[in-house]
């Protein structure tokens, strides 16, 4: 009996302590309040009233929503609007602009604004005030996100998997990390126009050529204007066409160009750090391809280790020179769209990636199992498009084509050849096909000495080392066919003009 009573006490004690801890936590909650500092808000507003130019130093850091007091939010919005229109901002002009604001009238109207200006510190530092308010706003947002995570975990129904909750939580935390951008809710037309002008300025600063991430191929960049932020680009082709080589060439070019411009301290560096998801090939295999291209040592020699002394020295020196490039390869197999999104957000935050490449789309796991493969691909393509918009960077995804291409006489692909094509074609901003006639001609050689063989030889000569990049969908402009040089020995695409 005594043992039983002891066991009962042991069972009850943890529950009792749990209740006590919960009550203690509730008592603490009573005394907690959201982090804010009205005095800093007042000091900053006073500083802006006596020095309008201070607004230019903080406008990229501070947004109206960073203020806690609703009246201060409206005051800052009015100051921004007046200064953008070229008007001087003083207590008198600001009061006139907010004549119908009941909150301002309540605290004294112009007298309150005059008191803000008079109370401004003698040696104000607007940047420090802006930083403090932005950090306080971020802490308030983190508290809100934390509450949402807890509430969702408690209240979520059986139809919402924990993985979905994690994905939503990661999205929310990423939005907090990127709070400086206009990323939530509707964007005013004025802000939208400012973004468009910024992109045009970027193109102008690059010599009037492109505003997106350069692909390294002159004619393709001229057609697309580079790889644009928020775009989903599909590179499709049958096996053996070289779509992985093309995407790898683009990724390498973009990362190398960015590293070069950063080293030379260019104000507007071209290119971008790249995150490449390789679901089919190992990171070492992709790296070997890049080294083959750069050293002009054939892949068969790299695979078998049959180097000459000169080739080995060149191989080692090139690998050392390229080791610091901002090209990050994730070769996790069977990765899901949710995992791709989570890792991309982290790499955007930590490494500033400006281009994502996924090789290839049909190998991405759907977050939800479905008997209908088309529905799974639809979820994947919509997820990649949403990721491109969320991170505001281009996402390039490689895609397989259906076998129907091989059964036709003309093997040039069309949009309907995309596997599970409905969602891919619909969600993509750009769809381009890689086509090499030489690949098909090799397997159809007629008997030697016949007239058909002579005609075949002529076709082979025209098609030798030639590749077509067929841009079949371009949401922002025209479509066209781009011809490139392809060297199969080094899995390298290059501009055709330089090889004529």
Residue pairs with C-beta under 8 A, 6 or more apart in sequence:
34 68
34 140
34 143
35 136
35 139
35 140
35 143
36 68
36 69
36 136
36 140
37 68
37 132
37 133
37 136
38 68
38 69
38 72
40 129
40 132
40 133
41 67
41 68
41 69
41 72
41 133
42 72
42 116
42 119
43 119
43 120
43 121
43 124
43 129
44 58
44 62
44 126
44 129
44 130
44 133
45 72
45 75
45 76
45 79
45 116
46 116
46 117
46 118
46 119
46 120
46 121
46 124
47 54
47 120
47 121
47 124
47 126
47 129
48 54
48 55
48 76
48 79
48 89
48 126
49 79
49 89
49 90
49 91
49 94
49 113
49 116
49 117
49 120
50 117
50 120
50 124
51 124
51 126
52 79
52 83
52 88
52 89
54 124
54 126
55 79
55 80
55 83
55 126
57 126
57 127
58 126
58 127
58 129
58 130
59 80
60 180
61 127
61 130
61 131
61 134
61 180
62 76
62 130
62 133
62 134
63 179
63 180
64 73
64 74
64 76
64 77
64 80
65 73
65 137
66 130
66 133
66 134
66 136
66 137
67 73
67 76
67 133
67 137
68 136
68 137
68 140
70 103
71 101
71 103
71 104
71 107
74 98
74 101
74 103
74 104
75 94
75 98
75 104
78 94
78 97
78 98
79 89
79 94
81 97
82 88
82 89
82 93
82 94
82 97
83 89
84 190
87 93
90 117
91 110
91 113
91 114
91 116
91 117
92 110
94 113
95 104
95 109
95 110
95 113
98 104
104 112
104 113
108 115
134 179
134 180
137 179
138 176
138 179
141 176
141 179
142 176
145 169
145 172
145 173
145 176
148 172
149 165
149 169
149 172
152 160
152 165
152 168
153 165
156 165
161 367
163 338
163 367
164 338
164 367
166 338
166 342
167 338
167 341
167 342
167 367
170 341
170 342
170 345
171 341
171 345
171 390
174 345
174 348
174 349
174 390
175 183
175 184
177 349
178 349
181 392
182 191
183 390
187 195
199 211
200 211
202 211
202 268
203 209
203 210
203 211
203 225
205 267
205 268
206 268
206 270
209 221
209 222
210 221
210 222
210 224
210 225
210 226
211 225
211 226
211 228
212 224
212 225
212 226
212 227
212 228
212 229
212 231
212 394
213 226
213 227
213 228
213 254
213 270
213 271
213 272
213 354
213 355
213 394
214 221
214 226
214 227
214 253
214 254
214 257
214 270
214 271
215 221
215 224
215 226
215 227
215 250
215 253
215 254
216 249
216 250
216 253
216 254
216 257
217 250
217 469
217 482
217 484
217 493
217 494
217 495
218 495
218 497
219 482
219 483
219 495
220 469
220 471
220 482
223 471
223 474
223 477
223 478
223 480
223 482
224 430
224 471
224 474
224 476
224 477
225 476
225 477
227 233
227 250
227 254
227 355
227 394
227 396
228 394
228 429
228 476
229 354
229 388
229 392
229 393
229 394
230 388
230 389
230 392
230 393
230 394
231 388
231 394
231 395
231 429
231 430
231 475
231 476
232 381
232 384
232 385
232 388
232 394
232 395
232 397
232 427
232 428
232 429
232 430
233 394
233 395
233 396
233 397
233 428
233 429
233 430
233 431
233 432
234 361
234 396
234 397
234 398
234 399
234 418
234 424
234 428
234 430
234 431
234 432
235 243
235 246
235 247
235 396
235 397
235 398
235 399
235 432
235 434
236 243
236 398
236 399
236 400
236 401
236 413
236 417
236 418
236 431
236 432
236 433
236 434
237 243
237 401
237 413
237 433
237 434
237 435
238 400
238 401
238 405
238 406
238 411
238 413
239 400
240 436
240 439
241 434
241 435
241 436
241 439
241 467
242 434
242 436
242 467
242 486
242 488
242 491
242 493
243 360
243 398
243 434
244 280
244 281
244 359
244 360
244 398
245 289
245 486
245 491
245 492
245 493
246 434
246 469
246 493
247 276
247 357
247 359
247 396
247 398
248 276
248 286
248 289
248 290
248 357
248 491
249 293
249 492
249 493
250 357
250 396
251 274
251 276
251 327
251 355
251 357
252 290
252 293
252 325
252 327
253 271
254 271
254 272
254 274
254 354
254 355
255 271
255 272
255 273
255 274
255 325
255 326
255 327
256 271
256 322
256 325
257 269
257 270
257 271
258 269
258 270
258 271
258 272
258 273
258 326
258 354
259 271
259 324
259 325
259 326
260 271
261 269
261 270
261 271
262 269
271 354
272 353
272 354
272 355
272 393
273 326
273 327
273 328
273 351
273 352
273 353
273 354
273 355
274 326
274 327
274 328
274 353
274 354
274 355
274 356
274 357
275 328
275 330
275 343
275 344
275 347
275 351
275 353
275 355
275 356
275 357
276 286
276 327
276 328
276 329
276 330
276 356
276 357
276 358
276 359
277 330
277 331
277 332
277 335
277 340
277 356
277 357
277 358
277 359
278 286
278 329
278 330
278 331
278 359
279 331
279 332
279 333
279 334
279 335
279 358
279 359
279 360
279 363
279 364
280 359
280 360
280 363
281 331
281 359
282 331
283 329
283 330
283 331
286 329
286 331
287 329
288 299
288 302
288 303
289 299
289 491
290 322
291 297
291 302
291 315
291 318
291 319
291 322
292 298
292 299
292 302
292 490
292 491
292 492
293 490
293 491
293 492
294 318
294 322
295 311
295 314
295 315
295 318
296 490
297 307
297 311
297 314
297 315
297 490
298 489
298 490
299 489
299 490
299 491
300 306
301 307
301 311
302 315
307 315
326 351
326 353
328 347
328 351
328 353
330 343
332 339
333 363
334 363
334 365
335 364
335 365
336 364
336 365
336 366
336 367
337 364
337 365
337 366
337 367
337 379
337 380
337 383
337 384
338 367
338 383
340 358
340 364
340 383
340 384
340 387
341 383
341 386
341 387
341 390
344 353
344 356
344 387
344 391
345 390
345 391
347 353
348 391
348 393
353 391
353 393
354 393
354 394
355 393
355 394
355 395
355 396
356 387
356 388
356 391
356 393
356 394
356 395
356 396
357 395
357 396
357 397
357 398
358 364
358 384
358 395
358 396
358 397
358 398
359 398
360 397
360 398
360 399
360 400
361 377
361 380
361 381
361 384
361 397
361 398
361 399
361 400
361 424
362 377
362 399
362 400
362 419
362 420
364 380
366 375
366 376
366 377
366 379
366 380
367 379
367 383
368 376
368 379
369 376
370 376
373 420
374 420
374 422
374 423
377 419
377 420
377 423
377 424
378 420
378 422
378 423
381 397
381 423
381 424
381 426
381 427
381 428
382 423
382 427
384 395
384 397
384 427
385 395
385 427
385 428
387 395
388 394
388 395
399 418
399 419
399 424
400 419
401 413
401 417
401 418
401 419
401 433
402 417
402 418
402 419
404 417
405 411
405 413
405 417
411 435
411 437
411 440
412 433
412 435
412 468
412 470
413 433
413 435
413 470
414 472
415 421
415 425
415 431
415 472
415 473
418 424
418 425
418 431
424 431
425 431
425 473
428 473
429 473
429 474
429 475
429 476
430 471
430 473
430 474
430 475
431 471
431 472
431 473
432 469
432 470
432 471
432 472
433 468
433 469
433 470
433 472
434 467
434 468
434 469
435 467
435 468
435 470
436 463
436 466
436 467
436 468
436 486
437 459
437 463
437 466
437 468
438 460
438 463
438 464
438 465
438 466
441 456
441 459
441 460
441 463
442 460
444 456
445 453
445 456
446 452
446 453
446 456
447 453
465 485
465 486
465 487
465 488
465 499
466 483
466 484
466 485
466 486
466 496
467 483
467 484
467 485
467 486
467 493
468 481
468 482
468 483
468 484
469 481
469 482
469 483
469 484
470 481
470 482
471 479
471 480
471 481
471 482
472 479
473 479
483 496
484 493
484 494
484 495
484 496
485 493
485 494
485 495
485 496
485 498
485 499
486 492
486 493
487 494
